[in-house]
Amino acid sequence: MNIETSKTKPANKTQGVNEYERERVPDSKLKGIGSFVGMYAGEHAAGTEFVIGPLFVAHGVNAVELILGLLIGNFLAVLSWALICAPIAVKNRITLYYQLEKICGSRLVNFYNIANGLMFCFLAGSMIAVSATAIGIPFNMKMPGLNDFYPNSISWILAVFFVGAIITVVAMRGYEMVAKVANIAAPWMILVFLSAGIAVLPDLGVSSIGDFWTVAKEKIWVGATASDVSKFNFWHVTFFAWFANMAMHIGMADMSVLRYAKKWQYGFSSATGVYIGHYMAWIAAGILYSVVLIQIVPEGYTLAEYLPQVTSGDLPPVAPGPLAFNAAGLAGAICVVIAGWTTANPTIYRAGLAFQSIFPKQNRMQVTMIAGAVATIGAIFPALVMKLLDFVALYGLVLMPMGAVIFIDHYFMKKFNLQSNYAELAGIKFNAPAGIAWIVTLCICVGLNVFGGVEIFFLGLPGWFIAAILYIVSSKIAQKKQLVIN
């Protein structure tokens, strides 16, 4: 199979936008580190942080577990971006989807890309829903509760569709527009996150820096949960922080973004996202929720004493818009809108690339518009946000095995006297070893979860190694049976 060039590839341009879906990114289009610092800061200081931060509070993480777990887990995430994903992205400079086509064959990749695109659409949908909670504030829109699954009002649906339409238009314009929006919004947005968390500290009894740690342990992260809510500990926080973006780093989805980087070391720019968004913002959002939560505690009780006596239905809704508005006024509400926007943009962009690889003759902007529509429809269901911790872990787990396949194919196939990019070289549409690695790994992980009691947050690490071993062993067997390619 010949690699198509810009002269032979199907037209994928509209209004001058070319995303090099089936060719290497030319040197003239490579970007400096500033584009990635801004993009990661904007993408990961997101509206969803206003959900994840409060959920750690609701799941009974104590202060020490949170601070240390986030410190270590986010460090491991940065290493995963910089040492696993970025070097391969910069070496090959093609999208994840085109790389998988070379390894797996077009037929298998189509199945993967459907799953991949849908997962990214639903993730973007959760971000659209987050922004919608802020859009509805001036209209006194009823906010979704922790246990809501279906939309609870027409106003909610209208708010979701309004936000979804704007976000989709930006994503359709391509990576350059996505990066530009993130760079403009990120600095201001980060300051609002920080200031909102600081602004409400006096409401919790913090009058000096020395008061913070005592208040954090006694009124914010108290280590107690409602009676029907599972208890999280240090390991939950660490593994969630590491694998919250599992699909992007060890799952290799960010190959599609980092292929524009001049150097692989730009993968370390992910630190701006995780240590601002997945550290500072999660802490700030937890503080905002605790201010609301402590208001329901009867006089004479501490939060730790009261929570075990109630159910999740008795807890205040985790609605990012009102939480931010209560702390920072109009600036907080606008921050939620933009935070959801800057995160959904690259996510819909990735989904569009996944769908475009299935239909390479279709215009990328058109398939991105379809991806945005799917994300918007998903966003009308509040459960996508209220069960965000579980969904994030699930979508990463589904996509992770193919990341292991790419890693092994890139670094280890020749060491085992095996051919890399086997589907391309053999002219096959379905590379069985890659399919076995993907499907069998997921089946084993489901078995560990259902029958072994291993929580979904802890399946990513063993799953990656299981997929890698399965791919090597099955490739050894399969390639021996087929014609050796010189």
Order of alpha helices (4+ residues) and beta strands (2+ residues): alpha-alpha-alpha-alpha-alpha-alpha-alpha-alpha-alpha-alpha-alpha-alpha-alpha-alpha-alpha-alpha-alpha-alpha-alpha-alpha-alpha
